[in-house]
Amino acid sequence: MTDARKPSVLFVCVHNAGRSQMAAAFLTHLGGDQVEVRSAGSAPADTVNPAVVEAMAEVGIDLSAQTPKILTTEAVQASDVVITMGCGDACPVFPGKQYLDWKLDDPAGQGVDAVRPIRDEIERRIHSLLKEVRPART
């Protein structure tokens, strides 16, 4: 992205209760107001995975007030970059969007010990993503 407007990133997984929540939280935390962040799921859960909430609290990010959201066509259309995490063919595809598929283990049904490496890998990928999507400073 080379224009000066704020880029928008959408993270999508099936339940919007684990991977996409962690990714959105890290991008919001690390990107500040430089990036517009959304997350959604093709079949959202009722709540964010408690092990995910606990693992993120360990790194100082509070997900306890977050709720899973349904994936909408509007959210995809409003985003510059769409990052899928195991949502299969449920994510609508529009021309002109950048799509990335992050292959990550699913934290569903896992304890916090299994979630930590997933969290750490997501954080690593967010640092790389920030280098690509931040608007150019003039």
N, C-alpha and C positions, 0 to 999 in steps of 0.2 A: 504494500500500500504506500503510495507516494503522495497522495493528496493530504491536505492539512485537516480534513474533517476527522472526527472521532470514529475509529473503526468499531464495528460491532461483531461480536463473536457469540455464537449459539452452541452450547454443548447439549448433546442428545444421547440418552441411553433409554432402555426400556422403562424402568420404574422411576427415573429421576430421583432416586433415593440414595445413591452412592457415588459412582464415578462422576457423573455430570454435576452433582452438587459439589463435590470436592474441587473439580476443575473450575467451576464458576467462582467458588469462594477464593481459590488461590489467585485467579486472574483479577478478581475484584480487589483482593488484598494487595497484590503485587503491582497491579496496573493503575490503581487509584482511579482518578477521573480521566485517564488517558484512553480508556477502552470502555465501550458499552458492553455489558455482559448479560447473557440470558442462559437459562437452562430449562430443559423440558424432557418429558418422557412420552413414548408412544403408548404406554399403558401405565400411568403413574400409580405409585403406591400411595397408601394413606399417610405415611410418615417417612421421614428420612431415617435410614438405617441407624439404630442406636450405636453400633460399633463405629460407624462413620463419624457420627457426632463426637464420640469419645476420642477417636484418633485425631480428628481435626482440633479438638480442644487442647490436645497435647502440644500442638504447634501454635496455640494462641488464636485460633479462628473458631468462632462460635456459630455453629449451624443449628442450634437448638430451636430457633424460631423459624427456620426455613420449612417450606412445605413443597412437596412434589407438584409439578405443574404439567398440564397436558400439552403435547406438541401441537402447534397450530401452523397452518400454512402462512399466516401473517408473521409469525416469529421467524420463519425461514426467510420469507421475502424481505424482512427488515434487517437481516444479518448479512455481513460481508463474508464471514467465514463460518462454516457449519462443521463442527467436529462431532462425528458420531462415535459411539462407544458400544457397539453391539446392538444397535437398534434394527439391524437388518434392512429390509426394504420399506420399513415404515416411514422413513424420512423422505418427504417430498424433495425433488430435485428441480432447481430452477437455473436457467442459464445465467452466467455472470457471477455466480457465487463460487467461492473456493470451498471445496469439500475435502476434509481430512478424515480418515478412519483410524482411530487409535485403538489398537488391540491391547486390551487390558483385562486382567482377571476381574470377574464380577464379585464384589464384596457381599452380595446377598447371601444371608445365612452363615456368614463368616464371623468369627470373633475379632476383637481388636488386634490381636497378634497377626492375623492374616491380612487385615486392612492396612496396617502400617506400610508394608512394601508397596502396595497399590498407591497409597497416598503419596509416598515419596517419589514414585515414578511419575505420577501426575504433576507434582510440583516441579520436577525436572523438565517435563515437557512444557509446562507453562512458562518457565524461564526462557526456553527456546522460542516459544510462540511469541512472547513479548518482543523479542528482537525483530520479528517479522511484521507484526501488525501495528506497532506504535506509529502514530503519525509523525511525519518528518518535521523537525523543528526548523523554523525559519528565522 
